[in-house]
């Protein structure tokens, strides 16, 4: 009897439709980047969705399954050139359709993000102009730098941005905002220096992928990449700036990645494509390039850290190594600067101050300038200027290497060895080298 009742109950339940609880879209944020617009839908649960485009006129359709809108969404037409209107309507009493009217055709990309410390569930939609390089998935190729008295190029990269705010201070200061302010000031200072030119990798409040930052630096044929951040730690007493370069293990991992994708890495190593090289030769070429890049990164980072020490206590006395993705370009010397601990109340206050931001930017500029005056790239105005002022003697100081001195005075390392009767590359602090003329 009991079994019959259970079967009868199951049969009755199966005759009624069972619906999962509706998800709710609670907000929309819009971020405009130079090459795309990002839409971020906040929700109280994971959303099942589908997107597709229509033409004549151009539209993007977003179908949200078993989802309702709980708030009036903001106007997405402001501060972007892609969206000109938005409307929504309920479908089947359970689903929601949102239609975006567009000014041009787009290539949409969508993905879901799980909750973090700042936000809950999110649906992210990136709208790329159908004619943009990003939508065609083209890879930037670094071409040979122009020969002659060119400017050295510094890529200034303020970290985080848009949906990724970075660290947050106790007073609500976002890392993404203060590093952008410092980055803009640094670019302005560098561009006032003879023979130097800066490009800002992120110039607004929008998200930019880590490898895309590297790609943009390579598009600009940068001679140095400087990523600017503001650190955070659970102990609010921790303070001070620090400078990082790529670790050896990070370089090895990146080398394996590039070798696996070398058909897409044309002109990666000094204008030499790896595509048609066998495994051994490609590995050797890439290793040589990385060694030179890591050495240059270390010298540049040391100059910058030396200048930051003039602003107060540094968190670490020496340059640190880590596997940060933005430092992994095998052909651009790169450093990551943690300007201060935003989690420290005093340092948060200073990071918010425009005057202190200028001091940080000036210290970074002076360190960068010192590096390029010490080791200017061949073919640059700085190199030509250094050669014309070259002294007849050079006294070895800490950090000097024979190849760096040869580069500084625009002579071959063999001429430098011969002029000083050197059998190898060993030099000592205080040693005086004769610099051959011309």
C-alpha positions as CSV (number, residue, x, y, z in Angstrom):
1,X,0.0,0.0,0.0
2,X,2.8,2.4,1.0
3,X,4.6,1.6,-2.3
4,X,1.5,2.4,-4.3
5,X,1.1,5.7,-2.5
6,X,4.7,6.7,-3.3
7,X,4.3,5.8,-7.0
8,X,1.0,7.8,-7.1
9,X,2.7,10.8,-5.5
10,X,5.6,10.7,-8.0
11,X,3.2,10.5,-10.8
12,X,1.3,13.6,-9.6
13,X,4.5,15.5,-9.1
14,X,5.7,14.7,-12.6
15,X,2.6,16.2,-14.0
16,X,3.5,19.7,-12.7
17,X,6.4,21.6,-14.4
18,X,9.4,22.1,-12.0
19,X,11.4,25.3,-12.4
20,X,14.7,26.2,-10.9
21,X,14.8,29.4,-9.0
22,X,15.3,32.4,-11.4
23,X,18.7,34.1,-11.6
24,X,18.6,37.8,-11.2
25,X,20.7,40.4,-13.1
26,X,21.4,43.1,-10.5
27,X,23.5,45.5,-12.4
28,X,25.5,46.4,-15.5
29,X,28.9,48.1,-15.8
30,X,30.4,49.3,-19.1
31,X,34.1,49.8,-19.7
32,X,35.3,51.4,-22.9
33,X,38.8,50.4,-24.1
34,X,40.5,51.7,-27.3
35,X,39.7,48.6,-29.3
36,X,36.6,47.2,-27.6
37,X,33.7,47.8,-25.2
38,X,33.2,45.5,-22.2
39,X,29.8,44.8,-20.7
40,X,29.7,43.2,-17.2
41,X,26.4,41.9,-16.0
42,X,26.3,41.3,-12.2
43,X,24.1,38.5,-11.1
44,X,23.1,36.6,-7.9
45,X,23.9,33.2,-9.5
46,X,25.6,31.7,-12.6
47,X,23.7,32.7,-15.8
48,X,23.1,30.4,-18.8
49,X,23.2,32.6,-21.8
50,X,23.5,32.8,-25.6
51,X,24.6,35.6,-27.8
52,X,24.4,36.2,-31.6
53,X,24.5,39.2,-34.0
54,X,22.0,40.4,-36.6
55,X,22.5,42.8,-39.5
56,X,20.6,45.4,-41.3
57,X,20.5,47.1,-38.9
58,X,23.5,45.8,-36.8
59,X,22.3,44.3,-33.4
60,X,23.7,42.1,-30.7
61,X,21.1,39.8,-29.1
62,X,21.7,38.4,-25.6
63,X,19.3,35.6,-24.4
64,X,19.4,34.9,-20.6
65,X,17.8,31.6,-19.6
66,X,15.6,31.6,-16.5
67,X,16.8,35.1,-15.6
68,X,15.1,38.3,-14.6
69,X,16.2,42.0,-14.4
70,X,15.8,43.4,-10.9
71,X,17.0,46.9,-11.6
72,X,16.9,49.5,-14.3
73,X,20.2,49.1,-16.1
74,X,22.4,52.1,-16.9
75,X,22.5,53.7,-20.3
76,X,25.2,51.8,-22.3
77,X,25.5,54.4,-25.0
78,X,27.6,56.8,-23.0
79,X,31.4,57.0,-23.7
80,X,31.5,54.4,-26.4
81,X,31.2,54.5,-30.2
82,X,29.7,51.0,-30.7
83,X,26.4,50.9,-28.8
84,X,23.6,53.3,-29.7
85,X,20.7,51.8,-27.8
86,X,19.5,48.9,-25.6
87,X,16.2,47.3,-24.8
88,X,15.0,44.2,-23.0
89,X,11.9,42.1,-22.7
90,X,10.7,38.9,-20.9
91,X,10.3,35.7,-22.9
92,X,8.3,32.7,-22.0
93,X,7.7,34.3,-18.6
94,X,11.0,32.8,-17.4
95,X,13.7,34.1,-19.8
96,X,15.0,37.5,-20.7
97,X,16.2,38.9,-24.1
98,X,18.4,42.0,-24.2
99,X,19.0,43.6,-27.6
100,X,21.8,46.1,-28.2
101,X,21.5,48.4,-31.2
102,X,24.9,48.9,-32.7
103,X,26.6,51.6,-34.9
104,X,28.7,49.0,-36.7
105,X,29.2,45.2,-36.9
106,X,31.0,43.6,-34.0
107,X,32.7,40.3,-33.1
108,X,31.4,39.5,-29.6
109,X,33.1,37.3,-27.0
110,X,31.5,36.2,-23.8
111,X,32.5,34.3,-20.6
112,X,31.5,33.8,-17.0
113,X,33.4,34.9,-13.9
114,X,32.9,33.4,-10.4
115,X,32.6,35.6,-7.3
116,X,35.7,37.2,-5.8
117,X,36.3,39.6,-3.0
118,X,34.8,42.6,-5.0
119,X,32.0,41.1,-7.0
120,X,29.6,38.2,-7.2
121,X,28.7,36.1,-10.3
122,X,29.4,38.0,-13.6
123,X,28.7,37.6,-17.3
124,X,31.3,39.4,-19.4
125,X,30.7,40.4,-23.0
126,X,33.5,42.0,-25.1
127,X,32.4,43.8,-28.3
128,X,35.2,44.2,-30.8
129,X,34.8,46.2,-34.0
130,X,34.5,43.7,-36.8
131,X,37.3,45.4,-38.6
132,X,39.7,45.7,-35.7
133,X,42.9,43.6,-35.5
134,X,41.7,42.0,-32.2
135,X,38.6,40.6,-33.9
136,X,40.7,39.1,-36.6
137,X,43.1,37.5,-34.0
138,X,46.1,39.0,-35.7
139,X,49.4,38.7,-33.8
140,X,51.5,41.8,-33.6
141,X,54.9,41.4,-35.1
142,X,57.9,43.3,-33.9
143,X,59.8,44.7,-36.9
144,X,63.4,45.8,-36.9
145,X,63.9,49.2,-35.2
146,X,64.7,52.1,-37.5
147,X,68.4,52.7,-38.0
148,X,69.7,56.2,-37.2
149,X,69.4,58.6,-34.3
150,X,66.0,57.5,-33.1
151,X,64.3,58.0,-29.7
152,X,64.5,55.1,-27.2
153,X,60.9,53.9,-26.5
154,X,59.6,53.2,-23.0
155,X,56.3,51.3,-22.6
156,X,54.7,52.5,-19.3
157,X,52.1,50.0,-18.2
158,X,49.7,51.0,-15.3
159,X,48.5,47.7,-13.8
160,X,44.9,46.4,-13.6
161,X,42.0,48.5,-14.8
162,X,38.2,48.2,-15.4
163,X,36.7,45.1,-14.0
164,X,40.1,44.3,-12.3
165,X,40.6,47.1,-9.7
166,X,43.7,45.5,-8.1
167,X,44.4,46.1,-4.4
168,X,42.2,48.4,-2.3
169,X,43.2,50.6,0.6
170,X,41.3,51.0,3.8
171,X,39.9,54.4,2.6
172,X,38.7,52.9,-0.6
173,X,41.6,53.8,-2.8
174,X,41.9,51.5,-5.8
175,X,45.3,50.4,-7.1
176,X,44.2,50.8,-10.7
177,X,43.5,54.5,-10.2
178,X,46.7,55.6,-8.5
179,X,49.0,53.7,-10.8
180,X,47.3,55.2,-13.8
181,X,47.8,58.7,-12.3
182,X,51.5,57.9,-11.7
183,X,51.8,56.4,-15.2
184,X,50.4,59.4,-16.9
185,X,52.8,61.7,-15.0
186,X,55.8,59.4,-15.9
187,X,54.9,59.5,-19.6
188,X,54.8,63.3,-19.5
189,X,58.2,63.5,-17.8
190,X,59.9,61.0,-20.1
191,X,58.6,62.8,-23.2
192,X,60.4,66.0,-22.0
193,X,63.7,64.2,-22.1
194,X,65.8,64.5,-25.3
195,X,66.1,61.2,-27.2
196,X,63.4,59.5,-25.1
197,X,59.7,58.7,-25.9
198,X,57.1,57.0,-23.7
199,X,53.9,55.2,-24.7
200,X,51.1,54.5,-22.2
201,X,49.9,50.9,-22.5
202,X,46.6,51.5,-20.5
203,X,45.3,55.1,-20.8
204,X,41.9,54.7,-19.2
205,X,39.8,52.7,-16.8
206,X,39.4,49.5,-18.7
207,X,40.7,45.9,-18.5
208,X,43.7,44.8,-20.6
209,X,44.9,41.2,-20.6
210,X,48.5,40.6,-19.4
211,X,49.8,39.2,-22.6
212,X,48.1,41.9,-24.6
213,X,50.1,44.5,-22.6
214,X,53.3,42.8,-23.8
215,X,51.9,42.7,-27.4
216,X,51.2,46.4,-27.3
217,X,54.7,47.1,-26.1
218,X,56.1,45.1,-29.0
219,X,53.8,46.9,-31.4
220,X,55.5,50.1,-30.3
221,X,58.9,48.5,-30.6
222,X,59.7,49.4,-27.0
223,X,63.2,49.3,-25.6
224,X,62.0,49.0,-22.0
225,X,58.7,47.9,-20.4
226,X,57.8,49.3,-17.0
227,X,54.7,47.9,-15.2
228,X,53.5,50.1,-12.3
229,X,51.6,48.6,-9.3
230,X,50.8,49.3,-5.6
231,X,51.3,46.3,-3.4
232,X,49.0,45.0,-0.6
233,X,49.5,42.7,2.4
234,X,47.3,41.5,5.3
235,X,49.6,43.3,7.8
236,X,48.9,47.0,7.4
237,X,52.3,47.8,8.9
238,X,54.2,46.5,5.9
239,X,55.5,49.3,3.7
240,X,58.0,50.4,1.1
241,X,58.5,50.1,-2.6
242,X,60.2,47.2,-4.5
243,X,61.2,46.4,-8.1
244,X,60.9,43.0,-9.8
245,X,62.4,41.4,-12.9
246,X,61.6,38.0,-14.4
247,X,62.9,35.0,-12.6
248,X,65.0,32.3,-14.3
249,X,62.2,29.7,-13.9
250,X,59.7,32.2,-15.3
251,X,62.0,32.7,-18.3
252,X,62.4,29.0,-18.8
253,X,58.6,28.4,-18.8
254,X,58.1,31.2,-21.3
255,X,60.8,29.9,-23.6
256,X,59.0,26.5,-23.7
257,X,55.7,28.4,-24.5
258,X,57.4,30.4,-27.4
259,X,59.1,27.3,-28.8
260,X,55.7,25.5,-28.8
261,X,54.2,28.4,-30.8
262,X,57.2,29.4,-32.9
263,X,55.2,29.4,-36.1
264,X,53.4,32.4,-34.7
265,X,56.6,34.1,-33.3
266,X,58.0,35.7,-36.5
267,X,60.7,38.4,-35.8
268,X,60.7,37.5,-32.1
269,X,64.4,37.3,-31.6
270,X,66.2,40.3,-33.0
271,X,64.3,40.1,-36.3
272,X,64.9,36.4,-36.7
273,X,61.9,34.1,-37.1
274,X,61.9,30.8,-35.2
275,X,59.4,29.2,-37.6
276,X,61.8,27.5,-39.9
277,X,64.5,26.6,-37.3
278,X,64.9,23.1,-35.9
279,X,64.3,22.6,-32.2
280,X,68.0,22.9,-31.1
281,X,68.7,26.1,-33.1
282,X,65.4,27.8,-32.1
283,X,66.1,27.0,-28.4
284,X,69.7,28.4,-28.6
285,X,68.5,31.6,-30.3
286,X,65.7,32.2,-27.8
287,X,68.0,31.4,-24.9
288,X,70.6,33.9,-26.1
289,X,67.9,36.6,-26.5
290,X,66.5,35.9,-23.0
291,X,69.9,36.1,-21.3
292,X,70.6,39.5,-22.8
293,X,67.1,40.7,-21.9
294,X,67.3,39.5,-18.3
295,X,70.7,41.2,-17.9
296,X,69.4,44.4,-19.3
297,X,66.3,44.2,-17.1
298,X,68.4,43.7,-14.0
299,X,70.6,46.8,-14.8
300,X,67.6,49.0,-15.5
301,X,65.7,47.7,-12.4
302,X,68.7,48.5,-10.2
303,X,68.8,52.1,-11.5
304,X,65.1,52.5,-10.7
305,X,65.3,51.0,-7.3
306,X,68.3,53.3,-6.4
307,X,66.1,56.3,-7.2
308,X,63.1,55.0,-5.3
309,X,65.3,54.7,-2.2
310,X,65.5,58.5,-2.2
311,X,61.7,58.6,-1.4
312,X,62.0,56.6,1.8
313,X,62.1,53.0,3.0
314,X,62.1,50.3,0.3
315,X,60.4,47.0,1.1
316,X,63.4,45.1,-0.3
317,X,67.0,46.3,-0.5
318,X,67.7,44.5,-3.8
319,X,65.9,43.9,-7.0
320,X,63.6,40.8,-6.6
321,X,62.8,38.1,-9.2
322,X,59.3,36.6,-9.9
323,X,57.4,34.9,-12.7
324,X,55.0,37.8,-13.4
325,X,53.4,37.4,-16.9
326,X,54.0,41.0,-17.9
327,X,57.7,40.5,-17.5
328,X,57.9,37.6,-20.0
329,X,58.7,39.3,-23.3
330,X,61.9,37.6,-24.5
331,X,63.1,40.6,-26.4
332,X,62.1,43.6,-24.2
333,X,63.9,44.4,-20.9
334,X,61.1,44.6,-18.4
335,X,60.5,45.4,-14.8
336,X,57.5,45.6,-12.4
337,X,57.5,48.4,-9.8
338,X,55.5,48.1,-6.6
339,X,55.4,51.8,-5.8
340,X,54.1,51.3,-2.2
341,X,51.8,49.2,0.0
342,X,48.3,50.6,-0.5
343,X,47.3,48.4,2.5
344,X,49.4,50.6,4.7
345,X,47.3,53.7,5.8
346,X,50.1,56.1,5.6
347,X,51.3,54.9,2.2
348,X,47.7,54.9,0.9
349,X,47.4,58.5,1.9
350,X,50.6,59.4,0.0
351,X,49.5,57.4,-3.0
352,X,46.4,59.5,-3.2
353,X,48.4,62.8,-3.1
354,X,49.2,64.3,-6.4
355,X,52.5,65.7,-5.1
356,X,53.7,62.3,-4.0
357,X,52.6,60.8,-7.3
358,X,54.8,63.3,-9.1
359,X,57.8,62.3,-6.8
360,X,57.3,58.6,-7.6
361,X,57.1,59.4,-11.3
362,X,60.2,61.5,-11.2
363,X,62.1,58.8,-9.4
364,X,61.1,56.3,-12.0
365,X,62.0,58.7,-14.8
366,X,65.5,59.4,-13.3
367,X,66.2,55.7,-13.0
368,X,65.1,55.0,-16.5
369,X,67.1,57.9,-17.8
370,X,70.2,56.7,-15.9
371,X,69.9,53.3,-17.4
372,X,69.6,54.5,-21.0
373,X,72.5,56.9,-20.5
374,X,74.6,54.1,-19.2
375,X,73.5,51.6,-21.8
376,X,71.9,53.3,-24.8
377,X,70.6,51.1,-27.6
378,X,72.6,51.1,-30.8
379,X,71.2,53.5,-33.5
380,X,69.6,55.8,-30.9
381,X,70.2,59.5,-30.4
382,X,71.4,58.7,-26.9
383,X,74.0,56.3,-28.2
384,X,75.2,58.8,-30.8
385,X,75.3,61.5,-28.1
386,X,77.2,59.3,-25.7
387,X,79.7,58.3,-28.3
388,X,80.5,62.0,-29.1
389,X,81.1,62.7,-25.5
390,X,83.0,59.5,-24.7
391,X,85.9,60.0,-22.3
392,X,89.3,58.5,-23.1
393,X,89.1,56.5,-19.9
394,X,86.5,54.6,-18.0
395,X,86.7,53.6,-14.3
396,X,85.0,50.3,-13.5
397,X,82.2,50.7,-11.0
398,X,79.8,48.2,-9.4
399,X,77.4,46.6,-12.0
400,X,79.7,47.3,-15.0
401,X,80.3,44.5,-17.5
402,X,82.6,44.5,-20.5
403,X,79.7,44.2,-23.0
404,X,77.8,47.0,-21.3
405,X,80.8,49.3,-21.5
406,X,81.4,48.5,-25.2
407,X,77.7,49.2,-25.9
408,X,77.9,52.5,-24.0
409,X,80.8,53.8,-26.1
410,X,79.5,52.3,-29.3
411,X,82.6,50.2,-30.0
412,X,83.0,46.4,-30.4
413,X,84.0,44.3,-27.4
414,X,87.0,43.0,-29.3
415,X,88.3,46.6,-29.8
416,X,87.8,47.2,-26.1
417,X,89.7,44.0,-25.2
418,X,92.5,44.8,-27.6
419,X,92.9,48.4,-26.4
420,X,93.3,47.1,-22.8
421,X,95.1,43.8,-23.6
422,X,92.3,41.8,-21.9
423,X,92.3,38.1,-22.4
424,X,88.7,37.6,-21.3
425,X,85.8,39.4,-19.9
426,X,86.9,39.6,-16.3
427,X,87.1,43.2,-14.9
428,X,87.4,44.6,-11.4
429,X,86.0,47.6,-9.6
430,X,88.4,50.5,-9.8
431,X,90.1,49.2,-12.9
432,X,90.7,51.9,-15.5
433,X,89.9,51.0,-19.2
434,X,91.2,52.9,-22.2
435,X,88.4,53.7,-24.6
436,X,89.6,53.6,-28.2
437,X,88.4,56.6,-30.3
438,X,85.9,56.6,-33.1
